[in-house]
Amino acid sequence: MKRILISLALIAATCSAGAQEAMKVIKADELVWKDHPFFKGVKTAVLLGDPAKAETIIIRNKFPPNYRVAPHTHPYTEIITVISGMVGHGTGGKFDAQGEMFQPGTVFVLPPNHAHYVWTGNEPAIIQVQYMGPSGIDFINPADDPRNK
């Protein structure tokens, strides 16, 4: 009987520890925008997670008008939501702006290792990106990689 009571106490403690995880609220006016680590002129805010770790990551990127991100891939599925502005998206290894412009509220999902590129129109744009970290990006043409400049 004593073993049963101890087992039940351990199960209850484990369950209550998991239930104590706090809800997280992220308010737009409380975001901390920082310079993107390698996309010059882009601001980024981490809403959830640590991009260096294998966990759920949610970030927002704020692009200036007429910005281009060269063709690249990621090793994970990306879920992208256009928050504001217009964002162009094209597929393939060559930037030819033959994709589609997406308006705010649009969500698009890219599979892992899917070559794509993005650009903004004549106004700033903000996108939200969700993925399972750690972060990773490979440019189709290494000369396009801003980390090499």
N, C-alpha and C positions, 0 to 999 in steps of 0.2 A: 504494500500500500504506500509506503514511504517513497519508493522508487517512482510510482505513478504520480504522486503529488509533486515530486521534484521535476519529473518530465513535463508535467502540465505547467509548472511555474516557468521552466525554461522556454517552452513553446509560447506562453503568454508574453514573456519578456521579449522574445524575438519578434513576435507579431506587433507588439506595441512600439518597438524601436522603429520598425518600418513605417508604421502609421504616423510617427512623429515627424517625418519629413515634411517640411513646411512648403506650402504653396508659394510659388514665386510669381510676383507681379512685376512686369517691366513696363514702366510708363514712358511714352515717347519723349516727354520733356525732361526725363532724367537720364537719357542715354549719354554716355561719355564717348564722344567722337574723337578719334585719333587719326593721325596720318597713316594711310595704309603702308604696310612695311615695304612694298616695292612698286605699287602703282602710283606714280607721282601725280598729285592733284586729287587723289581719291581719299575720302575719309571713311573710316570703318568703325563700327561699334559692335562689340561682342555682347550679345544678349544672354547667351547660355553656353556654358561649357568652356573648356580650354582647348583651343584649336590644335595644340600640340599633343593632346591625349586622345585615346580611343574611346570617345564618348559622344553623345549627341551635342552638336554644335549648331547654334543659330547666330548668324551675324547679319548686320546690315552694311551695305556699301553705298556711299553717296558719291555719285559721279558728276563731274562738271559737264556743261553742254559740249556736244560734239566730241565725245571721248570714244576711243576705240581700244578694245582688248583683243589682241591678236589670237589667231586660232590656237587652241590648247585643249587638253584633256585633264580629267581628274580621276583618281583611282576609286571613286565612290559615286553613288547616286546623289545628285543634287536636286533639291526641290527649291525652286526660285519663285518668289512672289514679287511682282512689280508693286511698289508702295506708292511711288509718285513719279511723274514724268513719263516719257516714252522711252522704251528700251528695245533696241533691235537685236534680233538673235538669228544667227545663220549657222549652218552645219558644214562640216568639211574642213580640210586643211589649208584652204586659201581664203583670205578675206576678200570677199567681193560684194558685200552689202546686198546680197540677193535674198536675204532672209525676210523676216516679218517684223514689223514694229508692234510691240505689245503695250497696251495701255494699263493704267493702274488697276489693280485687282486681278490681273492675269497671273495664273500659276502655270509654270511649265516644269517638267521633270525630265532630267537628263540621266541616262544610264551611265554606268562607269565606263571610262575610256572612250567616251563619245566626243569626237572632235567638233568643237564649236567656237564661235566668236561672238562678241557683243559690242554694241555701240549705243550711244545716246543721240537724241535729236538736238534741237536748238535750245533746249532747256535742261536744267539739272535733273537728275533722276536718282531715285533710291530703290534698291532691291534688297530683299531679305533672302538669305540663303540658309538652307538647313541641310545637314549631312552628318554622317558618322565619321568622326575624326580618326586619326589625325589628318590635318590639312595636307593637301598635296596638289601640285599643278605642274604639268609638263607642257611646254610650248612646242608646237609642231616644228617650227623653225627656231632652233636655239638662239639665233640672232635677234628674235623678237622678245626674248626673255628679258624683262626690265631689271632682273637681278644681276644680269651680266653687263649692265651699262653703268 
